[in-house]
């Protein structure tokens, strides 16, 4: 082993990779598993040393690439991600939970003790942090891949780039451009639906708008998102401030630009 525990590139050894789960629903791991043959081809290029959902278990192994699903919600999570970071050459977060808190971060907007008492009969047995937070709040992250769930194709493409020594290309343009490419009719223009597409990055193939459903922002904020203008548009569609705030404070509520946009509406600040 090299002096640097995060480097495992001895001659003749395949790069080592691990997939770690934190607070999440496992959807992003399933997206990776569902890659099928492409994942099998990747397994020929790397040594998969830890991926509990797929079989191998060695959470303390030093690796070249660590993929992280889920957010930090307990003190044990917080300590574990620091250990993983120390043992990893590249650390990549997968999906909305790891990059922006995910659905479970919605409890950040409530009283924690009250929330626990409402859900659990014996809340004194529950040990959790006051707030749920994304991985980047605790350790350095080399690459963030957004989505709920993440795109398995995008994950494999990014891993291929890292293995080749090239910076991965992650799209950050507005979902509206993808709607145009997919010839999807704009649901906000034609139906008055409060769609987050104008401020959300592409990556899903405009799945929801193609089926007539407004975007919920699964892939996080696009580059230079104009959330104030979109908030005004939502108000013009008849949404009250609280409803507008909930649109931004949903799947990626802890993404700074979405967090600020929701707080602005909840604070009844003028745009």
N, C-alpha and C positions, 0 to 999 in steps of 0.2 A: 504493500500500500504506500502511496506517496505521502510525503510529509503533510500535504494539504488533504484533509479527510474528504473534501468535496471533489477531489479529482481521482478518477479510477481508470485512467487511460494508459495502463501498462501495456507494453507490446503484446499483441495477440489476444487481448481481451476485448470482447464486445462491450460497447457502452452499456451501462447498467441503468435501469429505469424502475421507478416505484410509483404506485398510485395510492395516495393516502386519503382517507375519508374523515371529515369533521362533521359538524352539524349540517345535515342535508337529507335529501330524500333518496339519494343514490341514482337519480335520473341521469346525471352527467357520466357516471361510471357506466350505466347501461347504454348510453349513447356511444361510448367507446367500444363496449363489447359488441354492440349491434353493427359495428363496422365490418364484422365477419372476416372475409378473406383478406381484406386490407390489413386487419389487425394481425392475422396469421403471418402475413408477409413482414410486418414490422417486427414480430417476434423472432424472425430469422436474423434481424439486424441488431437487436438489442437483447440483453439478458434481463428478463422481467423478474426482479428479485422480490418485489412486494406488490401484491394486488389481491387483497383478501377475497374480493368478489369473484376473481378469476382462478384463485387457487393458492399461489405462493404467498407466504407470510414471513416477512423479516423486516419489521418496521424500523429497526435501528440501523439498517444497512446503509453504507455510504454509496451514493449513486451519482450518475452524471445528470439525470433528469428526474425531478420529482414533480408529479402532477398532483395537485391538491384540489379535492372537491369539498365544499362545505365552509361554513363560517365558524368563527370562534365564539363560543357561548359559555364556556366553563373555564375555570382556572387551569384544569388539566389540559384543555385544548390549547390555552395560551402557552403553557410550558412545552407541550409536545411540538408545536409549530416552530419554536425556537430550536429544539433539538434537530428537527428535520432540516431546517435551514442550514445548520452547521454541518450536516452530512451531505449536502446537495450542491452540485456545481451550478445547475440551473433549476430554479423553482418556478413552476408555471401554475397559475390558478385557473380552474375550470368552472365556468358557469356563474350564474348570478349570486349564489350563496357565497362563494369564495371571493368574488370580485366586488360585491356590493351588499353583502349581508343576507340577501335573499328574503323569502317570505317570513322567516322567523325573526328578521330584524324589525318587523312591524310592532313587536312588543316594546321596542325602544320608545314608542310614542305613548305608552301607557305607564301606569304605576306598577313597577315590577312585583312588589309584594301583593298588591291587589290582584294582579294577573295570576300569580301562582295560587292564591287562595281560591280563585274562581275555577281553576282547572283541576287542582289536585286536592284530594281529601286530607292528605297529610303533607302539606307543603314544606314542613320542617325537614323532610327527607330529600328535598330537591336542592342541589347545589349548583347554582348558575351565577354568572356575572350579571351585573345590573343591566348591561347592554350587549347586544349581539353586534359583532364587528367583522368587517372583511379581513382577509389575511394580510393585506398590505399595511394595516394599522399596527401590525406587530413585528413583521420582518420585511426585508427587502424582497420584492417580487420581480423576477426577470421578464415575465410575460404574462399578460392577462388575456384570457379568452372568455368572452362574454356569452350569455345565452341561458335560457331556461327551457329545455336543457341546452347544453353546449352542442355545437355541430361536431359529430364524430369525424367528418371529413376535414373540418378545419383543424381539429386537434392533431390528426395524423399528418396533415400538411405542415403544421408548425413543428412537429417533432422531426419530420424529414429535413426541414431547414436547419434546425439546431444540430442535427447529426452531420449535416454538410458544412457546418461552420458559417451559415448565412443567417442574417436576421430575418425572422419570420415576418411575412407581410400579413397584417390583420386589417381587414376593411373597416373604415370608420365613417364612410359616407352615409347620407340619410337613406332610410328605408324607402322614401318616396322615389328615389332613383331606381331601386329594385322593382318597385311597383310598375314603373314605366317600362322597364325591360321585360317584365312578365306580362305586360298588357293588362294589368289589374286595374279595374275601375276604382277611382278614388272614393272611398266610403265617406269621407268627410264632406266632399263636395256634393256627392249625389244623394247621400242619406242623412247628412248632418250628424254623423257619428263622431264622438270625441276621440279621434285617432292620434296616437303618440308617434306615428310614423315620421312626421317632419323633424323630430328631435332624436329619433332612435336610429342606431347604426344598423346597417344591413348585416345579413349573415344567415337569416332563416329562409331566404328565398321569397319573402313577402307572403308567408304562408297564410296568416290570418286575413289580410285584405283580399287575397285571391279567392277566399271563400266567403267574402262579404262581411268579415268581422273586423272591427277596429283594432289597431295595434295596441298592445299593453306594455310595450317597452322592454320586452324580454332581453334584448341584446344590448341594453344600456345606452348611454348618450352617444349620439353621433358627434362628429367634429363640429365645433362651434354651434351648438344647438341654441336656437333662439326661444327659450322657454317662456320668456315674458310675452312675446308675440303670440305664442300658441295658447298661453293662459288667457289672453284677451279674446282669442278666437273661441275658446271653450266657453267663456262667459257669454259671448254673443250667441252661442248655441243654446244657452239657457242654464248652464251649470252654475251652481252657487260655489262660493269660495271653497267650502269644505269638500265638495265633490271634485273640484279641480285639484285640490291638494292631494286627495286620495289617488288620483290618476298618476301623479308624480311619485307619491309615497306608496309604492306597491312592490313589484318584484325587485327593482333595483333602488330601493329607497335611500340607501346609504351612498349611492354615487353622488359626489358633492353637488353637481349641477342640478340633479333631480331633488336632492334634499333641500337645497336652497330654494328652488322653485316652489316646492310644497310649503315650506316654512313661510315664504312670502305671502302665499294665499291664506294660510292659517292665521297669519298676523294681520291680515286685511291691509297690507301695505299697498299704496298706489303704484301702478305700473307706469 
